[in-house]
Amino acid sequence: MTESLKGSSAFDARLTEITSIGRVPASRTPRKAASSAKADQTSATDQVQCCDVLILGRGPAASAAALTATRLGLSTVMMAPRRPIVPTPAEMVPAGFTSALARIGVRHRSLCRQGHFSAAGRDTLAGWHVDRVQLDLLLLRAAVRSGARLRHEMPEAPIQENGRIGGVVCAGGLVRSRVLIDASGSAAWLRRSLGLRRTALSDPLIAARGQVRGVLPFLGADGMRFTPHPSGWTLMIAHDGLVSWTVLCTDGQHPEAPGSVALLPETIRTSHAAVGWQLTRPVAGDGWLIAGDAGGRIDPAGGSGLSDALASGARAAHAAGLCLQGDGPTAAARSAYDDWFAEMITQRAAELSRRYEAHGIRLDRHPMRRRAA
Ligand SMILES: Cc1cc2nc3c(=O)[nH]c(=O)nc-3n(C[C@H](O)[C@H](O)[C@H](O)COP(=O)(O)OP(=O)(O)OC[C@H]3O[C@@H](n4cnc5c(N)ncnc54)[C@H](O)[C@@H]3O)c2cc1C
């Protein structure tokens, strides 16, 4: 769906919609607007905004955090740079993804689509995938409707006071927060700003992905196929007359589009991304938490990036809620979140290692070798 809209007026309308969500007209920007009073608690000067929770990002982890924080009654601001949404090929999700969305209060009957899935030539019953632009839009819209306020800005530096993070400095002034949640994805803004330690759990890995228009006979109209080979894998998802593909090489080669799509017209241009497995520690500290890819990830073969983004965003906001209860176990809540996050990524990495082994995919150049980056 997303991809078929690329270049069309419907797609442009979506971009306009997503980039204007939660925007406050310039004349009202610093003043407290009635509809955003919940999020914008103080505007003592035009340059300072105060909130309980400031969330960096507008992806799945950020929206899940915002939805949870507003449900806990916390005044919530989301901050992300104003960038057009990049059309993204379909991504696979586990069968329970719709329930994961429902747990954060988002219901959508047709967002997750089921395809006929086969892995390594063996058919399995279910394979699910989602339209990324539609997912991000749905979540962001729900977050803003729930009371989160969206600022289209780039954070410039964290506010550090007596070893505590108290918000961020940005071009529009200061945003003071009682808890900052970084969900800036691979930008990992807070990790970089604080110089936190990141551990590589695999060799650096590069994935290529793209999308073409057409139907591949071996996939059919709604097929999904995961094809392993000794030095990587290829994932193909057919939907709406399009084929979304992802290729990963584990031997250091730069992946290319699969030969079977080479002659079909591109609807999303091939792009490359670093997808090596990694984990930041800690992902929580005094006044801050990190969620989603910004804290850790495995490569897309795990099919867990989106679910983990939702789960960690929601959990980070819960931990923020505990930290803000005043007498609550502030340090304990932070440390419980940090342990939970590390355990989740470590377990994912162990599961994917086993799956690679079962499929005969070699990660043998640097299997699960831990290196500080
Ligand atoms: C090639 C590839 C294929 C994938 N396939 C799958 C798949 O099939 N299934 C699956 O589950 N997962 C897949 N993933 C992983 C999945 O896309 C991510 O795990 C997921 O997007 C993480 O969500 P997030 O909210 O943490 O980060 P993102 O979705 O990356 O969102 C980060 C947000 O932060 C914003 N931002 C950036 N910099 C800043 C900043 N300085 N300040 C504030 N905001 C900022 C960005 O604009 C963005 O909105 C794939 C990833 C890749 C690269």
The ligand as an ORCA input file, in Angstrom:
! r2SCAN-3c Opt
* xyz 0 1
  C      16.733     -3.285      6.074
  C      15.856     -3.431      7.299
  C      14.844     -4.365      7.297
  C      14.056     -4.523      8.441
  N      13.060     -5.478      8.428
  C      12.318     -5.670      9.544
  C      11.287     -6.641      9.555
  O      11.012     -7.315      8.550
  N      10.576     -6.798     10.712
  C      10.837     -6.047     11.840
  O      10.161     -6.225     12.872
  N      11.813     -5.122     11.851
  C      12.551     -4.917     10.729
  N      13.527     -3.966     10.747
  C      13.802     -3.242     11.999
  C      12.743     -2.175     12.293
  O      12.582     -1.342     11.170
  C      13.216     -1.367     13.502
  O      13.501     -2.268     14.546
  C      12.187     -0.356     13.993
  O      11.958      0.641     13.030
  C      12.665      0.289     15.283
  O      11.747      1.264     15.692
  P      12.254      2.542     16.520
  O      11.038      3.329     16.835
  O      13.153      2.098     17.587
  O      13.175      3.359     15.506
  P      12.811      4.060     14.082
  O      11.634      3.406     13.432
  O      14.088      4.081     13.352
  O      12.391      5.518     14.521
  C      13.335      6.459     14.978
  C      12.722      7.843     14.877
  O      13.613      8.797     15.459
  C      13.694      9.936     14.632
  N      14.994     10.565     14.874
  C      16.176     10.367     14.244
  N      17.125     11.132     14.792
  C      16.547     11.827     15.801
  C      17.007     12.766     16.738
  N      18.298     13.182     16.765
  N      16.134     13.267     17.634
  C      14.839     12.874     17.648
  N      14.348     11.971     16.770
  C      15.186     11.461     15.863
  C      13.523      9.396     13.227
  O      13.055     10.414     12.359
  C      12.475      8.302     13.460
  O      11.180      8.848     13.405
  C      14.298     -3.754      9.606
  C      15.317     -2.794      9.591
  C      16.082     -2.616      8.443
  C      17.172     -1.576      8.456
*
